[in-house]
Amino acid sequence: MFVCSCFGVTEAQVRQHADDGACTPRQIASACKAGTDCGSCVRRIQAILGRGACPPRGLVGQGGSVLAGREEFDELGEAA
């Protein structure tokens, strides 16, 4: 089933991006452009992501990386 008609993004694709670490509609948009045109799919994306899709802020940093590519951000911090 299509979630985003503007870019032809399916529910399965949104779920895959979520499994890969996308926790917010903005991160889904960065991964596949869903929600960046007319915006009518943003609520559906939020529903797919659901509550608790990401660890609480207090737990971030205690385990492994939350988002794919976080190493890039770590390298930027070291370069500054």
N, C-alpha and C positions, 0 to 999 in steps of 0.2 A: 504494500500500500504506500502511495506517495504521501510524504509529509510536506514537502516543499514542491509545489507544482512549477514555480518559477525556474528552478534549477534541476528538477527531476530527481530529488533526493528522496530515497525511500526510508521507511521506518527502520529497516534492517541496517541501512548505512548509518543512521543516527545512532542506533544501538552499538554498532561496531566502533564508532568514534568515541562513544561513552566508555566502552570496554577498554579502549586505548588510552583513556585518561581525561577526556573532555568532560568537565563537570557542570558547565554553564552553557546557556544558549549562545553566548558570545564565543566560547571556545568551539562549539559545534560550527558556528558561522565561519570561524577561521579555518576549520578543517575542510568544509565542503560548500560554503556560501549559503547554506540554508538559513533563511530568516533575514537576509540582507537586502532583499528587493522590496516586496510589498509588505512583508512582516506578518502576514496572516498565519504563518505556521509557528510563530514563536511560542504561543501558548501550548501547542501540541508538543513541541520540542521540550518545553518545561515539564510537561506531563510525562513524557518518555523518560526524562532524566530523573524525575521524582525526587522526593526528599531523601537525604542520606546518601546521595550518589557519591559524594566526596567525604573524606574524613573531616571531622570538626577541626577548626583552625588550631586548636591546642595540640592535636595529634600530628599535624604536618611537621615534618622535620625529625620526628622520632623514629620513623621507619624509612623505607625506600622512597624514591621519587614519586610524587603524586601525578605529575604530568610528564608525558613523553617529551624528551628534549630539554628537560630541566638542566642538564649538564651545561647547555649553552648559557643559561642564566648564571650558573655558578662561575663559569669562566669569565663572564663579563664583570662579575663582582670582584674577582681576583685581579682583573686588569685595571680596575679603577684606583 
